[in-house]
Amino acid sequence: MLFVKNGMIHDAIHPEAFLADILAENGKIRAIGENLAVPDGAEIVNAEGLQVYPGFVEAHGHIGLDGYGIGYEGMDYNEMNDILSPQMRGIDGVKPLDAAFPKAAAAGVTCVCVGPGSANVLGGTFTTIKTAGKRVDDMVVRDNVAMKCAFGENPKRVYRDKKDSSRMTTAALLREILFKAREYMEKKENAGDDISKRPAFDIKLEALIPVLKKEIPLKAHAHAAEDLFTALRIAREFDLKITLEHVTEGHLIVEELAKENVPLAVGPTLTSASKYELRNKSWTTPGLLAAAGCQVSIITDSPVIPQEYLPLCAGLAVQAGMDPFAALQAITINPARHAGIADRVGSLEAGKDADIVITDGCPFQVSTTVKHVFINGKAISPDCSV
Ligand SMILES: O=C1C[C@@H](C(=O)O)NC(=O)N1
């Protein structure tokens, strides 16, 4: 049992912080309130004068699929030979012992949604994992939470001499496989128990059934305004759920995105504009979209920005005008909602996982020190060498 005593609670649900205790048992938050009774044998953490947050959550990254300080041998986030690879699963690329995980956890980033990169038009599924553990299966919060697809420069660049030399091609390839998957799904359903009528098993089309059934969203990589609109157009054509990832030109099309009511993961902004589609990168983007009523998450796209700088990115968005509470939500409850795991993480509420970060100040400021991090109620040492 864990008892966090008398901390200033920022639960990511209520804009105002409040003084309270937190009781956690078996990895879950049991109660949050004033003057809770301390159960016998509980590990007591005195949080007086300290700030208490839910563990920070990344909505979109590749930590663990890209080996820290390794080159090709550690690169496991992009299949580069097959532009339509929906059958890939991010979980199979994760290296839990990678050195990036303890750094992330020590900084308070306790849960990440990770998966394939953007080389392919369809890249495979994302998984959600905690940032501590030895075996990925034990770190999973929920697997196969979204299907990665990519628009814009990346697939066009990677496959330029092979399969994809224009934005039209990207869209056409995606439409073609979605049509095939829909036909495959309908045939399979119509066949019922009659095996002779079932279509021959196709692992790619099979992987797209949860997308067509709206069980998981298309996780659509798009930076430029026109690519964001193409993603939305195709999602509408096939009646799919969609989340928009990167949204670099979001501040140029705020009113349009606000009408769409789709989750937005904005970033990585703490990098230079290394390619044409990033030229309008701005720290104002998350704040403007949040102020217009969009559900905004801020992302590092780790390792593009090291995972531990997620709170710093929120701070830079605040410096550019984002409301501080919206920025806190953008690295806690909103990414949890974005990834479909808000029943488990993203806020301090009874019944949720005991992922708790205790600091001596606002986590957006570089002078702030993370004092304690708990994942599933277990202490993570703030020492990166663990
Ligand atoms: O800003 C970004 C996003 C990402 C991409 O390629 O889209 N990769 C990068 O290196 N920088």
The ligand as an ORCA input file, in Angstrom:
! r2SCAN-3c Opt
* xyz 0 1
  O       9.205     16.788    -36.859
  C       9.520     15.662    -37.189
  C       8.490     14.649    -37.423
  C       8.948     13.349    -37.925
  C       8.480     13.122    -39.298
  O       9.256     12.648    -40.114
  O       7.386     13.463    -39.644
  N      10.334     13.166    -37.882
  C      11.225     14.129    -37.637
  O      12.423     13.882    -37.665
  N      10.802     15.368    -37.299
*
